[in-house]
């Protein structure tokens, strides 16, 4: 299949010297006025919720008489830039008479620009805190995986389950080698979703005669995948991969519960802070540890030194609860849950979209990452391209739903007419 080179698409994401601000963010301003007020209720809701979040932060600061610092301005800028970047992506992908393959080509150029930008512009901080972070884990995983999935989506082997499983296992292995446990797990989730939902889509669009055989193929594929992963892990137990898996699995504790709370201890403190949180939040306080009376219970899974370091990290220089959701709610109050839960609902619905995962598996992966990062990691919420990709995925999924409803309505009308 021939691919037409589209340099402007590549440059729109490549020219992103600051993760949350790039050329696509600026170009999206033009699309804001061109398509928002003419292209459907979903875009109205998207714009309204983003502006609502920004307004809540400003209102909380006004009520608390707190001035916005530079770091807090970045938190607001990433919401605005994600919105305009998302509108640019939607205008480039969805507002043309493109086929699924042509749309995938557009997404490929956008994702490749994002990948190269992370290599060229985004430097890994040379501090002890990031000593165990590779470029892949710190900045490049989402862009690289999206590129690989887009190459698969436009290839002649895009319907091959075997190739999909091999691709999923390969990406999982790369993630493990780079210490990116969450990306390894999320890739496995995507792999099983693609196999399951993709087969289910074929069943739904096919005849009932083939249902049993298709269901058998689905079960067989899942079993083969599980056995393949088990064999790889078993054979590698005594080798480098096995040693790496053992280190990763026991890095934060001897069991899953202990490992979870040690890896994300901010979650415990976040729930404690929310118990005494004012309705409008605390505002963007620069030094909450010394200016706000917060009663925190010590953690039984952390040593005194670990708790002292953690509390200083999350409360001394502004709120840093390792979660974009909790960070925003603590700053701007409980009303933030309205747009956040709306967005989380759309992410979940998009992840389980039959059509999206079959035609645009890379966008489904981005939605999975954004859903996980929404509550357990703040990093992707300073990369406007990633959030904008999730907006594009949600929009495409929404269009699929509209088309399906119209088709069902047409079939029902024809049936009633007959």
N, C-alpha and C positions, 0 to 999 in steps of 0.2 A: 504493500500500500504506500502510495506517495504521500509525503508530508510536506506541506507548503510552509516554508520558513516565515515566521511572523515575528520579526525583530521587535516591533513596538511592545508586544506582549511580554517578551523576555525582559526588555529594559524596564518595563513598569514595575516589576518585582526585583530585578537586579539592582536598580538604583534605589536602594533602601539602606543608607548608611546608618540610620538609627532604626532598631527593630520595629518600633511602632510608627515610624514616619518615613514614607518613601514617595516615589513618583506616583504610584497607584493611588495613594491617599489623596494626592493633589488632583489627579485626574478625576477621581470620584466626586469631587465637588461639582464638576460640570454635570455629571450624571444625577447628582442630588436634585438639581432643579429641572432636569430633563425628564426623568422617569418616575420619581417618587410620587408626584401628584397626578400621574396619568396611568400608572401600571399596577393597579390592584390594591386590595386591602392589606395583604401581607406586608408590603413595603411600608405602608402607613404605620402598621403596628411595630415593625422593626425600628423605624426612625423614632416613633413615639417612645418606645421603651428605652432606647439608648439616651435620648434627651431627658427622659424621666430620671434615669440613674445619675446623670450629670447634675440635674437640678436638685436632687436629694442631697448630694454631697455639698453643693453650694449652700443649700438651705441649712444643713446641719452646722456648717461653719459660721453662717450668719447668726444662727440662734446661740451658738457657743462663743461667738466673738473670737474665732480662731482664724488666723491668716493662712492661706494656702502656701506651702513651701514648694520648692522646685520639684521634689520627689512626688508630692501630691499632685502637682500640675501634670506630671507624666502619667499618673494613674487616670486622670480625666482625658488626657490627650489620646491614650491608647483606645478608649471607648469611641471617641470621635473619629479617629483614624481608621479603626476597624470598620466603622459604619461606612465611611466614604470609600474605603478600599473594597468592602463587600459590594457596594453599589456598582463600582467599576467592574468587578468580576461578573456580576449578574448581567450588566449591560453587554459585556463582551461575549458571554457564553449563551445567554438565554434569549436575547432580543434579536436573534437572527434565525433564518430558516436553515439551521445546521442539523445534520444527522448526529446520532449519538457519537459516532467515531470522530466527526469533525469537532464536536464539543470537547471530546477527550483530548484531541490535539491541542486545542486552545488551553485546556487545563494543564497539559504537559509543558507547554512553553512557560506558563505562569509559574508552575512548580519548579521548573529548571532554573528560572531566574532567581527564585527564592533560595534554592540550594546553593547556587554560586555566590549569592549575596552573603549568605551565612559564612561561607569560606573566606570571602574577601574582606568583609567589613566588621563582622562580629567577633571580637577577640575574647578568648577565654581568660578570665581574671587570674592573674598569677598570685593567688593567695592560698593559704593552707586550707581554707574552706573548700576550695575546688581542686584540691590536689589529686583526687581520684576521678576527676571528670575529664573525659575525652571530648573532642569536638563533637563527636556523634551524640554523646549523652547530653552535652550542654546546649547545642544549638542545631545540629544537623539531622537528627533522627527523623523528625516529622517530614522535612523536605525531601530527604533521601528516599524514605519509604513511599511517599506520595509519588515521586518520580518513577520508582520501580513499578508501582502498581499501575501508573498511567501507561508505561511502556507495554505492560501486559495487556491493558485494556484496548490498545490500538493494534495489537499484533494479531496475526492470523490464528494464534493459539489461545485467544481470549476465552473460548468456551471449553478449554481443556481442564478438567478437574485435576488431572495428574500434575500438570504444569503449575496450577494454582497451589496445590499442596507442597510441591517442591519449593516454590517461591516463598510460601509462608514459613516453611521450616528453615530455609536459608536466612530470611530476615530475622527470625527468632534467634538463630545461632549467632548472627552478627551482633544482635542486641546483647546477648549474654556475654560475648567476648568483650564488649565495651562497658559492661557493668550496668546496662540499662534494663533493669529487671521489669519495670513497668511496661516498657515498649515491647519486651519479649512476650509478656503476658497478653498485652492488648493485640499483638499480631496474631497470637494463637486464637484469641476470641474472634478476630476478624476472619481468620481462615475457616473456622467452623461455621460462622455465620454465612460466609459466601457459599460454602458447600451445601449447607442446609437450606438457606433461603433461595439460592440459585436453583436448586433442584425443585423446591416448592413452587417457584415461579413457572418452571417448565410444566409442572403438574397442573397448575392453575390454568395455563394457556393451552395445554394439550387436551387430549380426549381422555375419558374415564377408562378406556380400554387399557391405556398404558400406565394407569395409576399404580398398580401393584408392582410392576417392573421398575418404575421410577422410584418408588418408595424403597424397594429392595436395594437399588443402586445407592440411595442416600445412606441407608444403614451400613451397607458394605463400605462405602467411602469413609464414613466416620470411623468404623472399626479399623480399616487399613491405616488411616492417619494416626490413630491412637497407638496402634501396634508399632508403626514406624518410629514414632517419637520415643516410645519405650525402648525399642532396640537401640536407637542411637544413644540414648542416655545410658543404657546398660553397657554397651560396648565402650563407652567413653569414661566409665567410672574410674578406671585406673589411669586414665590419661589426663591431658591438660584440660579438656572440656569437663570431664568429671570433677576434677579438682576445682575448677572455676565454679561449677554449679554448687558444689558443697560449700564453698566460701560465700557465695551469694545467698544461699538458703539459710545459712547460720550467721549472717553478718550482724543481725540485730537481736538475736535471741534463739533459744533452742526449740521454740514452738511458734506456731503461726500467730497466735494472739499477742505474745510477747514481742515477736518480730514486728508486727504491725504498729503497736504503740511506741516502740522504740524508733521505728523508721519515720512515723508521723506523730510525734509526741505533742505537737502544737494542737492537734485535734482535741485533746483532753482539756487544755487550757482555753481553747476557743469556746467550748460548751460552758465552761465555768464563767467566762466573761459575759456570755450572752444572758446568763441568769439575772445579772444585775444591770443589764444594759438599758439606758434610757430609751424612750420610744424613738427619738430623733438621733440617737447615737451620740458618740463622744466628739464627733468632728475630727479633723485631721491634726490631732495633738502631736507635736513633734517629740515629746518626751513623756509618754503616758505613765511610765513606771514611777516617776517622781511628782506627777501632777494629778493623778486619778487614784482614788481609793478603791483598789481591786483586791478582794480577798481570794487568794488562790490556794487550793489544797495541793500539797506535794504529791508527786507521783511515786508509786511503789516500784515501778519498773526502771527508774532512773536513779543513779547515784547523786549525792549532794553536788558534786562538781558538775555533772551533766545538767542538773536542774538549774544551777546557778548560771551556767553558760547559756542555757536555753532561754531563761527568763530575761537575761540581758539582751539576747539577740531579738526576741520578739516584742519587747516592751520598752527598751531604752531609746532606740532611734525610730520612733513611730511604731504603729502596729504592724507586725510582720508575722501573721498567723499561718503562713505557708498555705494559704487558701484564698483565692481571689474573692470567693463568696463571703467568707468570714471577715476578711479585711474590709470589704465594702460595707457589710452590715454593721460592723462595729463602728465604722466611721459615720455612716449616714442613716442608721436605724433600720427598724424591722420592715418598713415599706419597701426596702430593696428586694425583699424576698418575692415581691409580685413579679417584676420583670425577670428576675433570676430563675424562678421556678417555671415561668413561661418558656424561657429559653431552654431550660433543662428538659422540659416536656417535649419541645420540638426536636431537641437532639435525640432523645430516646425514640421518638416516632420516626425520625429520619434514619437512625441506625437500623431499624427493622423494616425499612422500606424495601420491598421486593425489587422494584425497578431500579432503585438507586444502586444497590449493592451489585446488581447484575451489570449495569451499564457504567457506573462510576465507582468502582470499589475503593479507589484512593480517597474519594470524598467521604465515604463511610468511615474509613480509618481515621480521618481528621476529626470527625464527629465523636468517635469513641475516645480519642485523646482529649478533646475539649471537655467532654463530660467528666472524665477522670480528673483533669486539671481544674475543673470548675470548683471542686471541693477539696482537692488534696495537693495542689501544686499551683504556685503563682506564676510560674515561668511563662507559659504560653499566653498569659494575659498581658504580656508586654511585647508580643509579636503579633502585630495587627494582621499580617498575612494569614496566619493560621486561623484566627477568629473569622476573618473575612471568608476564608474557604468554607468554614462551617455555615456561614450565612448563605453562601452559594449553594451548598448541599441542601440546606433546609428549603431554599427557594425551589430548587429542582424537584425535590420530593413533594413539595406543595403543588407544583404544576402537574406531577404525575397523578396526584389525588384528584385534582380538578378534571383531568382528562378521563380518568377512570369513572368518575361520577357522571360525566357527560355521556360517556359510552353506555353506561348502565341505564341512564335516563332515556337515551335513544332507543336502546333495545327494548326497554319496558314500554315506551310509546308505540313502537312498531308492533309489539305483541298485543297491546290493547287495541290497536287499530285493526289488526287481523282478526 
